[in-house]
Amino acid sequence: MTSAQKTWRIGFVKEVVPAGDLIARAVEILNRIAGNAPIAVRFALEAVNKGIGASQESAADESQILRRSQCDVGFGLAEKLSRTN
């Protein structure tokens, strides 16, 4: 079994908190995620779920698709905003 400190040190996790603070910290992170744009959160979750167990090549393909989707959404919003002003 690998310790939490070791997984943090090698970069596998971003943060290690004491067990007693775990739920409070998880809620803080959840609230931060929930404050983001819903479509962006959905795309990010899809990318993570597709990436689990995927080959490096497959993950790279998904990453490219995600980037293009984000650009499309951004350009679409910019176009809509320009029409309403």
N, C-alpha and C positions, 0 to 999 in steps of 0.2 A: 504494500500500500504506500502511496506517495503522500507526503505531508502537504498541508495547505501552503505552508511557506515555500516549499520546494516548487510547487506548481506555479506560484506567483513569481518566484525567482527566474524560472525558465520561460516565463511569458505565456503560460497556458491560461492563466486567469489574470484579470486586471486588478482585482482587489481582494484582500482577505480581511474579514472582520471577526471579532469574537462571537462565539455562538449566541450569546445573549443579545447581541445587536443585529443578528442576521435578519430577522423579520422586519425590523424598522428600516434597515438599509435597503432591503428588497423593495419595500413599499416606496421609499424615496426614488429608487431607480424606476420602478413601475410608473410612478406619477410623472417622471421626466419623459419617459417613452410615450405615455398617453398624451402628453402635451404637444407632441409632434403631429404633423399632417397625417391623417389616417391612411392615405394611399401610400405614402412613403413607408409607414410602419408595416403595412401589409406586404409591400414589395420586399422589404428587408427581412421579414419573417419567412417569406417564401424562399428567398435566396438562402437563408440559413438552413431551412428544412431540406431544400434540394441539395445543399452542399454536404450534408451529413452522409458520409459513406460514399460520396461521389469521387470519381477519379479527378486528378488535377486538371486534365483536359476538359472534362465535362464541367467542372466548376468554373473554369476560365470562360467557357462558352456562355454559361448562365450569367456570369458577371458582365459580359459584353451586352447581353440582351437586357439586363437590368439597367445598365448605363444608358442604352438607347431609349428604353421606356421612360427613364427619368427625364431625358432631354425632350422627348415627345410631350410629356406632361407639362414641362416648363414652357415649351414653345406654345402649346395649346392654351395655357393660362395667360401667357403674355398676349397672344392674339385676341383672346376674349376680352381682356382688360382694355386693349387698345380700341376695341369696337364700342365699349361702353363709355369711353371718355370723349 
